[in-house]
């Protein structure tokens, strides 16, 4: 489930990026503007992957914000605040930390309006939010919150523990991502070498590679090179994509 839907602006931006790279590929490998015509098919074929990447990016941002919110919750609960008051204080805390905009603070404000205007219970709005977010840590915290409400458990300790677990997980992911980043960069540079070589020869010695554009065998070779580059890039992305 998505916490925030994709906007038309994001979709259009990705279409522009796709058109740019499709046109560039057409010019580099075929010296033709026909690559622009492939922009829409390429967009349709790759947008799902881009959509998934955007979802994962937003979930990571939401999880970081949720971790900071839990620290605010812990302080509020320690001061004797109930959940609604803790949510109000968390909104202000998140806004001060994420001055450029915060998904979670906006969602908390919406949840508070639901509680005040419609009379929904705090646990109900939290369970709905957890389901929509698709973030496991939010779902687990909501389950712990309900258990604490039903059994009179220590919500302060639960919030501290949840924040500690999320922080440890984020730190481990960052360490793994740092180790994989260098190999991913090396792989991308190797994948881009044919493009660099073609552009270099096209500038320094255009007559040397002219047969690649003017003969059928040359166009087949260029197509094969392009296909190998795309395949290599996808393999690198799969190898370096590590889930924690």
Steps between C-alpha positions, in 0.01 A plus 500: 500500500613858438501772758512769233406450136711594204431844358461583134806725534719203597361291213568778251851553635579134450359515146730795423800312640408193295463709184840661557686171544311330215587786266863499621524124440356542151754769415800315646427153366313577178552873435128531461221680683290185480607428857251767609221283359601226743451728800137403563551120469809524722305713748221243516745212537708661776255716693390212722859457616529875555169494686629226731824692555303811597286296740808354668661843524190645668478205737862555607432869558184415694686248714769756588231751595315233699818425697532869594132508589547208741769692688253788533229255613729359768563847643129584489391176668764550768338838574160337546354595160243273335521396136316798347717749687812304406396515135453878522846545649649264242357713217682807628819302561500350150433837337800648678724210392372469142462862402470415129184296549410185688262227384448368851413836655237552230359155567496557876309825449245313287468229767448764770223661294336158467513452877356847573245537222364147458561359846712211375719343766875548486562127462262481200673780311838348579397159370369658180821698458716192562310304236529778242868567563628150429787569744554198725632708791183711508284187489698343784481815713125518447463141616709578809292815562177300494649234727613766747156662491322169557733365768633818663855440376788746515458715187809709585723194491331377183566831321866502613549142389339559160715809438814306595418210266424732207822695561707179502334381179561833325865499608551147368336590169721809467814292560396242239401772255837671545686176430290429192515858366860474378439175314182642351687810379776287349243287319320805361826649378589177321151487349534859376841443340359410153307828494809696604708323235244559223466870584877539522560336161214698350674823600862402435464275196145497363598332173640203697161399641288618207446138375319425826230750397492451124499120462252233608773308683598817686144564614470139618822542700374824654169336592686210660719740700194689622328175600808378688525832686137485610537137610821576691340796676202290612731226627705752699183640656386152603837400643544819703140521623520354851195476723548513875 
